[in-house]
């Protein structure tokens, strides 16, 4: 499979049709053209870094994995 933007060959297990470099360029372009989106993104990342939110994400992830393991028969 090849990148739809630059034509670079993608790894066989790649789950998208665009390479990382092109994806990064696209995000940078969006941020450059829309400073309000860039600011909202930064604020969201800062919010996620707060200790209480990190703890909540860890608990949610652990709960999710417990459910997955239970569905798989405790493997």
N, CA, C and O atoms as a Tinker XYZ file with bonds, in Angstrom:
   300  protein
     1  N      0.844000   -1.173000    0.000000    73     2
     2  CA     0.000000    0.000000    0.000000    64     1     3
     3  C      0.894000    1.243000    0.000000    63     2     4     5
     4  O      1.962000    1.252000    0.613000    81     3
     5  N      0.445000    2.284000   -0.693000    73     3     6
     6  CA     1.232000    3.511000   -0.786000    64     5     7
     7  C      0.468000    4.675000   -0.176000    63     6     8     9
     8  O     -0.762000    4.682000   -0.136000    81     7
     9  N      1.230000    5.664000    0.302000    73     7    10
    10  CA     0.647000    6.880000    0.865000    64     9    11
    11  C     -0.143000    7.591000   -0.230000    63    10    12    13
    12  O      0.360000    7.790000   -1.336000    81    11
    13  N     -1.365000    7.967000    0.078000    73    11    14
    14  CA    -2.216000    8.622000   -0.913000    64    13    15
    15  C     -1.739000   10.029000   -1.252000    63    14    16    17
    16  O     -2.155000   10.603000   -2.259000    81    15
    17  N     -0.865000   10.585000   -0.410000    73    15    18
    18  CA    -0.424000   11.958000   -0.627000    64    17    19
    19  C      0.924000   12.040000   -1.339000    63    18    20    21
    20  O      1.080000   12.804000   -2.291000    81    19
    21  N      1.899000   11.252000   -0.878000    73    19    22
    22  CA     3.247000   11.366000   -1.458000    64    21    23
    23  C      3.668000   10.137000   -2.258000    63    22    24    25
    24  O      4.650000   10.194000   -2.998000    81    23
    25  N      2.944000    9.031000   -2.123000    73    23    26
    26  CA     3.272000    7.822000   -2.865000    64    25    27
    27  C      4.291000    6.921000   -2.197000    63    26    28    29
    28  O      4.658000    5.883000   -2.749000    81    27
    29  N      4.758000    7.309000   -1.005000    73    27    30
    30  CA     5.738000    6.506000   -0.266000    64    29    31
    31  C      5.120000    5.156000    0.103000    63    30    32    33
    32  O      3.945000    5.070000    0.458000    81    31
    33  N      5.931000    4.115000    0.013000    73    31    34
    34  CA     5.467000    2.774000    0.365000    64    33    35
    35  C      5.229000    2.694000    1.871000    63    34    36    37
    36  O      6.092000    3.074000    2.662000    81    35
    37  N      4.059000    2.202000    2.262000    73    35    38
    38  CA     3.723000    2.065000    3.678000    64    37    39
    39  C      4.010000    0.648000    4.141000    63    38    40    41
    40  O      4.017000   -0.287000    3.340000    81    39
    41  N      4.247000    0.494000    5.434000    73    39    42
    42  CA     4.500000   -0.828000    5.996000    64    41    43
    43  C      3.237000   -1.679000    5.855000    63    42    44    45
    44  O      2.129000   -1.142000    5.852000    81    43
    45  N      3.391000   -2.992000    5.739000    73    43    46
    46  CA     2.238000   -3.870000    5.516000    64    45    47
    47  C      1.164000   -3.781000    6.605000    63    46    48    49
    48  O     -0.022000   -3.938000    6.312000    81    47
    49  N      1.562000   -3.534000    7.847000    73    47    50
    50  CA     0.591000   -3.500000    8.942000    64    49    51
    51  C      0.018000   -2.107000    9.175000    63    50    52    53
    52  O     -0.730000   -1.903000   10.132000    81    51
    53  N      0.355000   -1.147000    8.315000    73    51    54
    54  CA    -0.113000    0.232000    8.455000    64    53    55
    55  C     -1.631000    0.255000    8.333000    63    54    56    57
    56  O     -2.188000   -0.359000    7.423000    81    55
    57  N     -2.302000    0.954000    9.236000    73    55    58
    58  CA    -3.765000    0.929000    9.244000    64    57    59
    59  C     -4.396000    2.135000    8.560000    63    58    60    61
    60  O     -5.621000    2.248000    8.525000    81    59
    61  N     -3.580000    3.041000    8.015000    73    59    62
    62  CA    -4.117000    4.198000    7.305000    64    61    63
    63  C     -3.519000    4.249000    5.911000    63    62    64    65
    64  O     -2.610000    3.487000    5.581000    81    63
    65  N     -4.039000    5.153000    5.102000    73    63    66
    66  CA    -3.523000    5.274000    3.743000    64    65    67
    67  C     -2.661000    6.522000    3.570000    63    66    68    69
    68  O     -2.503000    7.030000    2.460000    81    67
    69  N     -2.098000    7.018000    4.694000    73    67    70
    70  CA    -1.235000    8.198000    4.649000    64    69    71
    71  C     -0.056000    7.967000    5.598000    63    70    72    73
    72  O     -0.221000    7.416000    6.686000    81    71
    73  N      1.133000    8.397000    5.170000    73    71    74
    74  CA     2.322000    8.187000    6.002000    64    73    75
    75  C      2.383000    9.222000    7.127000    63    74    76    77
    76  O      1.686000   10.236000    7.094000    81    75
    77  N      3.213000    8.952000    8.101000    73    75    78
    78  CA     3.328000    9.815000    9.271000    64    77    79
    79  C      3.812000   11.214000    8.894000    63    78    80    81
    80  O      3.326000   12.207000    9.435000    81    79
    81  N      4.756000   11.291000    7.979000    73    79    82
    82  CA     5.282000   12.597000    7.569000    64    81    83
    83  C      4.193000   13.466000    6.943000    63    82    84    85
    84  O      4.076000   14.646000    7.272000    81    83
    85  N      3.404000   12.895000    6.054000    73    83    86
    86  CA     2.321000   13.656000    5.414000    64    85    87
    87  C      1.249000   14.029000    6.430000    63    86    88    89
    88  O      0.690000   15.125000    6.385000    81    87
    89  N      0.972000   13.116000    7.338000    73    87    90
    90  CA    -0.011000   13.402000    8.380000    64    89    91
    91  C      0.439000   14.582000    9.238000    63    90    92    93
    92  O     -0.357000   15.468000    9.550000    81    91
    93  N      1.707000   14.591000    9.614000    73    91    94
    94  CA     2.253000   15.707000   10.406000    64    93    95
    95  C      2.158000   17.026000    9.646000    63    94    96    97
    96  O      1.777000   18.052000   10.209000    81    95
    97  N      2.509000   16.988000    8.359000    73    95    98
    98  CA     2.420000   18.198000    7.537000    64    97    99
    99  C      0.983000   18.717000    7.499000    63    98   100   101
   100  O      0.750000   19.923000    7.580000    81    99
   101  N      0.031000   17.806000    7.376000    73    99   102
   102  CA    -1.378000   18.204000    7.316000    64   101   103
   103  C     -1.836000   18.843000    8.620000    63   102   104   105
   104  O     -2.557000   19.840000    8.605000    81   103
   105  N     -1.420000   18.269000    9.750000    73   103   106
   106  CA    -1.795000   18.832000   11.050000    64   105   107
   107  C     -1.170000   20.212000   11.224000    63   106   108   109
   108  O     -1.832000   21.142000   11.686000    81   107
   109  N      0.100000   20.347000   10.857000    73   107   110
   110  CA     0.762000   21.654000   10.963000    64   109   111
   111  C      0.057000   22.694000   10.102000    63   110   112   113
   112  O     -0.088000   23.847000   10.510000    81   111
   113  N     -0.379000   22.293000    8.922000    73   111   114
   114  CA    -1.092000   23.207000    8.029000    64   113   115
   115  C     -2.417000   23.638000    8.660000    63   114   116   117
   116  O     -2.769000   24.816000    8.625000    81   115
   117  N     -3.144000   22.687000    9.234000    73   115   118
   118  CA    -4.415000   23.009000    9.896000    64   117   119
   119  C     -4.170000   23.986000   11.034000    63   118   120   121
   120  O     -4.901000   24.966000   11.174000    81   119
   121  N     -3.149000   23.733000   11.851000    73   119   122
   122  CA    -2.837000   24.630000   12.970000    64   121   123
   123  C     -2.425000   26.018000   12.479000    63   122   124   125
   124  O     -2.795000   27.027000   13.081000    81   123
   125  N     -1.669000   26.069000   11.402000    73   123   126
   126  CA    -1.218000   27.355000   10.854000    64   125   127
   127  C     -2.407000   28.164000   10.323000    63   126   128   129
   128  O     -2.471000   29.379000   10.509000    81   127
   129  N     -3.338000   27.484000    9.666000    73   127   130
   130  CA    -4.495000   28.160000    9.079000    64   129   131
   131  C     -5.584000   28.476000   10.102000    63   130   132   133
   132  O     -6.400000   29.371000    9.880000    81   131
   133  N     -5.604000   27.747000   11.221000    73   131   134
   134  CA    -6.656000   27.908000   12.230000    64   133   135
   135  C     -6.044000   27.988000   13.623000    63   134   136   137
   136  O     -6.011000   26.985000   14.335000    81   135
   137  N     -5.561000   29.158000   14.024000    73   135   138
   138  CA    -4.917000   29.285000   15.332000    64   137   139
   139  C     -5.836000   28.913000   16.499000    63   138   140   141
   140  O     -5.359000   28.480000   17.548000    81   139
   141  N     -7.145000   29.080000   16.323000    73   139   142
   142  CA    -8.072000   28.721000   17.405000    64   141   143
   143  C     -8.098000   27.211000   17.630000    63   142   144   145
   144  O     -8.282000   26.759000   18.760000    81   143
   145  N     -7.919000   26.436000   16.579000    73   143   146
   146  CA    -7.855000   24.976000   16.721000    64   145   147
   147  C     -6.568000   24.592000   17.442000    63   146   148   149
   148  O     -6.574000   23.719000   18.311000    81   147
   149  N     -5.473000   25.241000   17.082000    73   147   150
   150  CA    -4.195000   24.972000   17.744000    64   149   151
   151  C     -4.297000   25.274000   19.237000    63   150   152   153
   152  O     -3.824000   24.494000   20.063000    81   151
   153  N     -4.910000   26.401000   19.584000    73   151   154
   154  CA    -5.060000   26.782000   20.989000    64   153   155
   155  C     -5.943000   25.783000   21.732000    63   154   156   157
   156  O     -5.621000   25.385000   22.852000    81   155
   157  N     -7.046000   25.378000   21.122000    73   155   158
   158  CA    -7.940000   24.398000   21.750000    64   157   159
   159  C     -7.214000   23.070000   21.961000    63   158   160   161
   160  O     -7.398000   22.420000   22.990000    81   159
   161  N     -6.396000   22.667000   20.998000    73   159   162
   162  CA    -5.625000   21.435000   21.108000    64   161   163
   163  C     -4.657000   21.514000   22.283000    63   162   164   165
   164  O     -4.558000   20.582000   23.081000    81   163
   165  N     -3.941000   22.641000   22.383000    73   163   166
   166  CA    -2.994000   22.828000   23.494000    64   165   167
   167  C     -3.708000   22.790000   24.840000    63   166   168   169
   168  O     -3.231000   22.162000   25.785000    81   167
   169  N     -4.850000   23.464000   24.925000    73   167   170
   170  CA    -5.605000   23.487000   26.179000    64   169   171
   171  C     -6.065000   22.085000   26.562000    63   170   172   173
   172  O     -6.039000   21.714000   27.736000    81   171
   173  N     -6.484000   21.315000   25.576000    73   171   174
   174  CA    -6.928000   19.945000   25.838000    64   173   175
   175  C     -5.778000   19.095000   26.355000    63   174   176   177
   176  O     -5.949000   18.341000   27.313000    81   175
   177  N     -4.607000   19.208000   25.734000    73   175   178
   178  CA    -3.436000   18.441000   26.173000    64   177   179
   179  C     -3.051000   18.827000   27.595000    63   178   180   181
   180  O     -2.753000   17.958000   28.415000    81   179
   181  N     -3.055000   20.119000   27.891000    73   179   182
   182  CA    -2.725000   20.579000   29.246000    64   181   183
   183  C     -3.726000   20.032000   30.263000    63   182   184   185
   184  O     -3.342000   19.646000   31.367000    81   183
   185  N     -4.989000   19.999000   29.898000    73   183   186
   186  CA    -6.027000   19.467000   30.786000    64   185   187
   187  C     -5.788000   17.975000   31.040000    63   186   188   189
   188  O     -5.950000   17.498000   32.164000    81   187
   189  N     -5.406000   17.250000   29.999000    73   187   190
   190  CA    -5.160000   15.814000   30.142000    64   189   191
   191  C     -3.945000   15.514000   31.009000    63   190   192   193
   192  O     -3.860000   14.439000   31.603000    81   191
   193  N     -3.000000   16.454000   31.091000    73   191   194
   194  CA    -1.782000   16.246000   31.877000    64   193   195
   195  C     -1.988000   16.464000   33.371000    63   194   196   197
   196  O     -1.113000   16.125000   34.167000    81   195
   197  N     -3.122000   17.018000   33.761000    73   195   198
   198  CA    -3.364000   17.260000   35.185000    64   197   199
   199  C     -3.410000   15.923000   35.926000    63   198   200   201
   200  O     -3.981000   14.956000   35.421000    81   199
   201  N     -2.811000   15.862000   37.123000    73   199   202
   202  CA    -2.722000   14.589000   37.855000    64   201   203
   203  C     -4.066000   13.885000   38.051000    63   202   204   205
   204  O     -4.149000   12.664000   37.919000    81   203
   205  N     -5.113000   14.642000   38.364000    73   203   206
   206  CA    -6.410000   13.990000   38.596000    64   205   207
   207  C     -6.948000   13.354000   37.312000    63   206   208   209
   208  O     -7.638000   12.337000   37.370000    81   207
   209  N     -6.641000   13.940000   36.167000    73   207   210
   210  CA    -7.099000   13.366000   34.905000    64   209   211
   211  C     -6.247000   12.175000   34.488000    63   210   212   213
   212  O     -6.755000   11.222000   33.897000    81   211
   213  N     -4.957000   12.226000   34.794000    73   211   214
   214  CA    -4.081000   11.086000   34.504000    64   213   215
   215  C     -4.537000    9.879000   35.319000    63   214   216   217
   216  O     -4.608000    8.763000   34.806000    81   215
   217  N     -4.843000   10.114000   36.587000    73   215   218
   218  CA    -5.318000    9.030000   37.454000    64   217   219
   219  C     -6.635000    8.462000   36.927000    63   218   220   221
   220  O     -6.821000    7.245000   36.897000    81   219
   221  N     -7.538000    9.331000   36.516000    73   219   222
   222  CA    -8.832000    8.886000   35.990000    64   221   223
   223  C     -8.641000    8.048000   34.722000    63   222   224   225
   224  O     -9.288000    7.015000   34.556000    81   223
   225  N     -7.744000    8.498000   33.822000    73   223   226
   226  CA    -7.484000    7.740000   32.597000    64   225   227
   227  C     -6.884000    6.373000   32.915000    63   226   228   229
   228  O     -7.226000    5.380000   32.273000    81   227
   229  N     -5.993000    6.317000   33.900000    73   227   230
   230  CA    -5.380000    5.041000   34.284000    64   229   231
   231  C     -6.440000    4.082000   34.817000    63   230   232   233
   232  O     -6.443000    2.901000   34.472000    81   231
   233  N     -7.334000    4.588000   35.653000    73   231   234
   234  CA    -8.415000    3.742000   36.183000    64   233   235
   235  C     -9.332000    3.263000   35.070000    63   234   236   237
   236  O     -9.703000    2.090000   35.031000    81   235
   237  N     -9.701000    4.164000   34.162000    73   235   238
   238  CA   -10.575000    3.789000   33.050000    64   237   239
   239  C     -9.916000    2.749000   32.153000    63   238   240   241
   240  O    -10.571000    1.813000   31.695000    81   239
   241  N     -8.626000    2.914000   31.904000    73   239   242
   242  CA    -7.898000    1.961000   31.071000    64   241   243
   243  C     -7.836000    0.597000   31.748000    63   242   244   245
   244  O     -8.037000   -0.431000   31.101000    81   243
   245  N     -7.558000    0.588000   33.047000    73   243   246
   246  CA    -7.502000   -0.675000   33.793000    64   245   247
   247  C     -8.867000   -1.360000   33.785000    63   246   248   249
   248  O     -8.952000   -2.572000   33.589000    81   247
   249  N     -9.922000   -0.596000   33.994000    73   247   250
   250  CA   -11.274000   -1.171000   33.963000    64   249   251
   251  C    -11.590000   -1.747000   32.589000    63   250   252   253
   252  O    -12.156000   -2.835000   32.481000    81   251
   253  N    -11.229000   -1.025000   31.552000    73   251   254
   254  CA   -11.464000   -1.495000   30.187000    64   253   255
   255  C    -10.720000   -2.803000   29.931000    63   254   256   257
   256  O    -11.287000   -3.743000   29.376000    81   255
   257  N     -9.454000   -2.863000   30.335000    73   255   258
   258  CA    -8.673000   -4.080000   30.126000    64   257   259
   259  C     -9.239000   -5.251000   30.919000    63   258   260   261
   260  O     -9.210000   -6.389000   30.450000    81   259
   261  N     -9.750000   -4.982000   32.112000    73   259   262
   262  CA   -10.384000   -6.043000   32.900000    64   261   263
   263  C    -11.605000   -6.600000   32.177000    63   262   264   265
   264  O    -11.826000   -7.811000   32.172000    81   263
   265  N    -12.390000   -5.727000   31.572000    73   263   266
   266  CA   -13.568000   -6.172000   30.821000    64   265   267
   267  C    -13.141000   -6.992000   29.612000    63   266   268   269
   268  O    -13.733000   -8.033000   29.328000    81   267
   269  N    -12.123000   -6.532000   28.901000    73   267   270
   270  CA   -11.632000   -7.268000   27.733000    64   269   271
   271  C    -11.150000   -8.652000   28.151000    63   270   272   273
   272  O    -11.460000   -9.644000   27.491000    81   271
   273  N    -10.395000   -8.723000   29.244000    73   271   274
   274  CA    -9.902000  -10.019000   29.716000    64   273   275
   275  C    -11.049000  -10.923000   30.139000    63   274   276   277
   276  O    -11.016000  -12.128000   29.890000    81   275
   277  N    -12.065000  -10.347000   30.779000    73   275   278
   278  CA   -13.222000  -11.146000   31.188000    64   277   279
   279  C    -13.949000  -11.698000   29.962000    63   278   280   281
   280  O    -14.386000  -12.848000   29.962000    81   279
   281  N    -14.076000  -10.887000   28.931000    73   279   282
   282  CA   -14.744000  -11.334000   27.707000    64   281   283
   283  C    -13.942000  -12.412000   26.988000    63   282   284   285
   284  O    -14.509000  -13.272000   26.314000    81   283
   285  N    -12.629000  -12.360000   27.133000    73   283   286
   286  CA   -11.766000  -13.355000   26.494000    64   285   287
   287  C    -11.634000  -14.611000   27.350000    63   286   288   289
   288  O    -10.935000  -15.545000   26.957000    81   287
   289  N    -12.267000  -14.654000   28.473000    73   287   290
   290  CA   -12.211000  -15.831000   29.323000    64   289   291
   291  C    -11.079000  -15.807000   30.320000    63   290   292   293
   292  O    -10.638000  -16.862000   30.775000    81   291
   293  N    -10.596000  -14.627000   30.674000    73   291   294
   294  CA    -9.561000  -14.506000   31.688000    64   293   295
   295  C     -8.177000  -14.904000   31.225000    63   294   296   297
   296  O     -7.321000  -15.231000   32.048000    81   295
   297  N     -7.944000  -14.883000   29.942000    73   295   298
   298  CA    -6.623000  -15.267000   29.409000    64   297   299
   299  C     -5.589000  -14.235000   29.739000    63   298   300
   300  O     -4.424000  -14.389000   29.372000    81   299
